[in-house]
Amino acid sequence: MNLLRGIGSSAAALWRKSEGTSLKSVRRERAVYWLAYAFELTLYGVWQTFLPTETTLLGLPGDTAIYVAHILASLLVMLLWSERFRPLIWVSAAVMVAGFIPFLLLPEGGPRLACGMVAMAGLGGAVTCARCGFAFAANNSERMLGILLMTVAVALIYLLDALGLSGPAVTVALPLLFLAALVFCLLRFREGSLEAKEESSREDAKGLYCALAFMVVYFGIDGYLYSLRDQSYEAGFILFCVGMIAAAALFFVALVRLWLNAWHLWTFFFVLATAAALLTVFAPQLGSRLPGHLFSGLAILGWPLSLYMLACAQRRYASYRLLKRSTVIFVILSPFTTISDELVSAWAPQALPMVAMVYVLAMLFLFLLTLPYTYKHLFSVGWLTELSREDMAPEPEQPPAEDPFAPYGLTPREREVASLLLAARTRRQIAGELGLTESTVKTHTSNLYKKLGINSRVELFRLFGASPASEGEITE
């Protein structure tokens, strides 16, 4: 199905009323998974822009200490992640709320820094929960819609700051609004709705690691370009915001309307990032910093692209075990990307433009050097085609044209469970055949009953006109 049509129907399903168990109602139920990720990323952007802390911890900038708490909590929750994830969501949400509210209200100082670390630790747990829902419960069109909303929202927040409109309504009320929306979405996550692969092969791992590498490279480049932006330079920062909105539009038009593939977009991103770094270094000779700010905003193209590709790669390749392994790798690599620019900015600010240019050119060289490998494992034609489909969830077989479950929006796993229920299998038998626990089968059964608008297996047989092998098999 066309990705653009899927984006439109996903957005419309949030607003339109529907009866019974139609596909639109299923889309509305699933919206919490992509909205949670959009709210989480927007909240993180709000924190970085409007709520920095000047307090240091052991000689490190306060923002760096807060980021370390964020990434370590994200890692911990990922390592603890399982099919029974609701306790992790509740704890992450509680820690986030307990830290964020005083962080927003306290004056600068040690207590505020401590609350900031607690808040971002909770947000780190929340991002892991939201990321899993984004990858394993949403489809491509929903991922695209969530990323576009997030990118534009952050650009508009930056623009408010550039225009001097970042008063309490933005620095306090807006973060609280996003916080409430994020918690609401997270608490509506349902166990059994997230569908990861049972096992990942070595080839799967190569594809996921390539996608992860592009995200790490983007965030490293963006960190240096962000450090070069002068938020006190109003004209330049407004132009940066305009470039950021243009990048979101470019991402949508190129991938959805022009059917360009992700490889072309990555090439374009490196061109934009290189131009931004060069223009910043040679700004004195040019007599203006405006071009550097504009190209820095356009280079934000790598943000939605890296997030979208990684989530799609996780859906395509990752089991939970592989997801945990790749997260550990990201945490190990993150200090070299997300923190190194802050250290250079703090200890050698005069050298930052040249260091940023060298870093961007080095990443461009690595991109060209490793292109044959990444093209084989990530940019293959078949996989890139899947990015333009509404849903890339792999199914074991092509469903028949007269699929009885088609109108109800069941997931592939729920279809399997429903078929076995109609074959009069017990929960224990279903668990054995599918390699699941009985509690997981029970969760899938509850979810599919809700989508079908029924309450028991007897009603399931009646709905599909099936006859149980024996009356004793249809009791729950």
N, C-alpha and C positions, 0 to 999 in steps of 0.2 A: 504494500500500500504506500502511496506517496507520502513522503515525510511531511510535506507542507500541509496536506489534508489532515494528517494526524495531529500536527501542532494546533491547527484550528479547532478540531473536534475536542482535543484535550482542554483547550481554553474555554470553549463553549460549554463543556460538561460541568465546569465549575459554577455556571450561572443558570443554566436551563433547568427547569423542572422536568422530571421524568417519572413514569409510573412503573411499578413492578420492579423487575430485576433487569432492566435494560442495560445495554453496554454503557450508556452515559452515566448511570448511577455507579457502575463499577469504576469508571474513570474518576468520578468524584471521590470515591473511597480511596483510590490509589493516589490521588493528588497529594496526600500528606507526605508521600515519600520524596517527591521532587521538590515540593515546597519547603520541606524541612532543610534540605541541602541549600536551597536558595536563601532562606532566612539565616542559616548558620554562616554562610560565606558573606552575606551582606553585613551581619552583625560584626564579623571579624574585621571587615573593611571599615565600619563605623568606629570600632575601637582604635584601630591604627591611625585613623585620620584625626579624630576629635578628642580622644582620651589618652594621650601619651602621658608618661610619668617622668619627671625629671630626677626622681630619687634613684640613687645608685645602690647596688648590692654587691659587695666584695669587689668593688672597682668596675663592675660591669654596668652598662646602661640598664635602667629599670625595664625598658621595653624588651631588652634581650632576656632578662630574668623571667619576665612574664611569658615570653615565647617559649623558653625552655620548659616551663611548667605546662604550657599548652601541648607541646609535642610529646612530652613524657606521658601525660595523662592519656593522650590519643593512643600511644603505643600500648599502655597498660590495658585499656579497654579492648583494643584489638586482640591482644594476646588472650584475654578472657572471653572473647566472643564465641558464642555457640548458638544453636537453634533456640535455646532458652535465654533470650537476651533481654527480656523486660526488666529484670533487676538492675542491669547495667544502665538502662535508660533512666530508670527512676533515680539512681544514685547520681548519674551525670547531671540530670536536670536539677536535683536538689542542691548539689555543690555549685552549679552555675548560678542559680538564683541567689544562694547565700553569699556568694562573692560579688556578683555584679551590682546588686543594689547599693551596698555601702561603697563600692568602688566608684559608682557614679556620683555619690553625694559627699564623700569625704574630701577634705582639702589635701593638698600635696603633702607627702610625708611617708614615713615608714608604714603606718597602718594602712594607708591607701595602696601602697605597693603590695603589701601582704594580701589585701583583698583582691587586688588585680591578679595576683598569681593564683588565688583560689578560683576566681571567676574564669580565668582562661584555662585552668585545669578542668573545670566543669565543661567549658566549651570544647576542650580537646576531646573529652569523652563523647560529647554530643556530636562532634564532627565525624567521629568513627561510626556512631549509630546512624547518622544521616547519610554518610557515604555508602554504607552497606544497603540502606533502603534505596538510595539513588541508583545504585548499580544493579541490585538484584530484585527490585520490585517495580521499577519504572521501565517504560519502553523508550526507544530512541526519541520519538517526538516529544515525550514528556521531559526527557533530559534536556533536549534542545530548548524547550520553553523555559524550564527552570533556570538554565544558564543565561539565557538572554535577559530574563527578568532581573537576575542578580547583577549582571554586568551593567545594565542601564541604571538600576537602583543605586549602585555604588558610584557610577559616574555622576548622577544627579546629586548625591550627597557631597561628593567632591566639589561640584559646582556651587552648592550652597555655601561651602566653606570659602571658596574663591571669591564669592560675591559678598562675603562678610555677614552672612545670614546664619551663622552657626551659633545661635544663642541657646538658652536652656531648652527650647522646644526641640532642638536638634541633638544637642549633646546629652540630654537626659531623657526627654520624652520619647524620641525616636528609638534609641537603643532599648528602652523598656518595651516599646511596642514590638520590636523584632524579637526580643527575648520572650515575651508572652506568646507570640505566634510560633516561635520555634518549639517552646515547651508543649504547646497545644498539639502541634503536629507529631512530635516525638512520642507523646503519651498515647497516640492513636495507632502506633505501629503494632501490628499483630504478628505473633509468632506463627510461623507456617506460611506467611505470605512472601518471604524472601527465598528465592530459589537460586542457590549456587550449584555449581557442578559437584558431583560426589568426589571425583578425583580429577586432577589435572596432569596431563602428560608433560614430558620434557619440551615438546614443541609448543604446548600451551604456555609454559613458563617463559619461553623466549619471546613470544608475542607480548605477554604482559610486562616483562621487564623492559622491552623496547618502549612501550607506552609510558611506563614509569620514568624511564630515562628522559623522555621529552618533557615530562612535567617538571622534573628536577632541574633540567637545564633552563626551562622557561622561568621558574621562580628565582633561580640564580641571576639570570639576566635582568629580570624585572626589579630584583632587589637593588642592583647597582643603578639602574635607570631611575628608580624611585628616589634613591639617595641624591641623585643629581637634580631632582626637581626642586625648585625654590617656591614654596607655597606662599611666601610673602610677595612674590612677583606676580601681581594680580593678573595682568594681561596674559602672561605666559601660562599661568595655571588654568585660566579660563580656556585658553587654546588647547591645553592638555586634555581638559574635560571634553571639549568638542571632538578631539581626536579619539578619545576613548569610546564615545557614543558612535562615531563613525566606524570604529573597529568592530563593535557589536553588529552594526548593520552589514559590514563587509563579511563577517563570519556567516551571518544568516543568508545573505544573497549568494555568496560564492558556493556554499555547501548545499543549500536547498533549492535555489532558483537556477543557478548556472551549472549545477552538478559538477563543480570542480571537486577534486579529491583532496584529502587531508595533506597529502604530500605537497601539492601545490601551495596550500595555505601555509605550511611550515616554511617552505622556501620564501614565501612572501614575508612571513614574520621575521626571519633572519635578516632579510634586506632592510626592513623597517627598523629593527633593533640596531643594526650596524649603522644605518644613517643617523639614528638618534644619538648614538655614542660619538660618532665623528663630528656631528654638528655641535655637540656640547664642548668637545675639546677645542674645536676651531671657532667657537663663538666670538672670542675677542677679534679675530681677523675678519669675521663676517659682520661684526658690529651689531649683532642682535642675537638674543637667546630664544626668540620665538620659534624658529624652525626646529630647534632641538626639542622644545616642549611639545610641539605638534606631533613630531615623529615618535616621541616617547608615548604619547597617548595612542597613536595608531598601533604601536607595538604591543599594546594590551591585547591585540588579536590573539596572541599566544595563550592568554588566560582562558577564555572560553574554549579555545581549541584543545588545550591540554586537558582540561577538566572533562570535556565531552569524550575525547578519545580514550582517556584512562577509564572512565566509567563504562564505556562500550567494551573496551578490552577486558575489563573485569567480568562483565556479563558473558562475554564470549569465551574467555579462557580460564577464569579463576574458580577454584574451590576455596573454601574458607582457609584451608591449610596454606595454599599458595598465597592467598591474600594476606595472611599473617606474616609470611616470610617476606613478601615484598614491602610490607609496612616497616618491618625491622630494617630492611635495607634503606628505605627512605629516611628513617630516623638517623641512621649512621651517616648518610650523605648530607642531610640537611644543614649541619653546621657549616659545611663548605660553601653553601649557597645562600641560605637565608640569614646567616649571622656574619659571614665574613665581610659583607659590605658595611654592616653596622660598625664593625671593628675598624675598618679602614676609615670610615667617616669620623669615628671618634678620635683615632690616634694620628691619622695623616690626612686631614681633610683636603689639603692642597693637592695631594696626589690622586684624589678620588677620580677626577675625570679621565686621567690617563690609565689608571688601573681598570676602570669600567670599560674603556675602549679595548684594552688588551684582552680582558675577560670575554667580551662579546665576540671579538675576532677569533679567539681561541675556540669558543663554542661553535662558531661558524665553520672553522676548519675541521673540528671533530664531526660535525654534521655531514660535511662532504666526505670525510674519510670513511665514516661508518655507513654511508648511504647504501652500499650493496647489501650489507647485513640487515639493516632496518627495513629496507624495501622488501627483502625476502620474507621477513617474519611479521612485519606490521603493515607495509604499504602494498601488499599483494592485491591484485585487482579484485579478487573475490571478496576479500574482507572489506576493502574500501567501498564496494558496492553495498555491503550490509549497512554502512553508516548512513546511507540515504534511504533506507527502508524505515517504516514506522517501528517495527519490532524485530530485533535480531535474535530473540531467544531461540536457541537450538531445540528442535523437536526430533525425536527418534525417527519418526516416519511422517511422510506427507499426509495430513488428515484427509479423510474422504470428503468428497464434495457435499454429502449429506450428513456431515458431522452433527449429531444431535446436541452437542454441547456448545456449538458455535454462538448461539444468541446470548449466552450467559456470561461470557468473559472469564471463563475458568482458566487458571494457569495450566501449563502442561502437567505439573505434578497433580493438581486437583482433578484433571481429566483422567489420569491413571487411577487415582483413588476411586473416583466415581465409577469407572468401568469395572473395577474389581468389586466394588460394593454391589453393582448390578449383577455381577457374576456370583453373588451370594458368598463372598469370602468374608471371614471374620477379621476383626482388626489385627489379631495376631498373625493370621495368614498374610494379610496385606503388608504388614510390617516386614515379614520374612521375605516376601517376593520383591519388595522395593528397597530393602536394606535400610529401613527406617526404624525408629523406636515406636512403640504403640502410642505414646503420648503425642508424637509428631503426626501420626496417622489420625489421631483424634482431633488435633488442631486443623489439619487439612479438611477433615470431614465437616467440622463446624463451619469452616470458611465457605466450603462449597454449598452447604445447606443454606447459608445466609444468602449467597448469590442466587440460588435457585428458588428462594422464597419458601422453603419447606423446613420441617422440624424433625423428621425421622426417616428411616430407611423405607418404611412402608410407603410414605409419600413419594420417595424417590422412585420406587417401582411403579407407582401409579402415574407419575409424571411422564415417564418414558415408556409406559406400556409394557414393562417387563414382568416376568413371573418368577418369583423366588423358587429355588430348588425345594425348599421346605419351609413351612411357617416358622420353624425354630430358628432359621437363619436370619430373619429380618428384624429381630429385636436388637436394641443397642446394648 
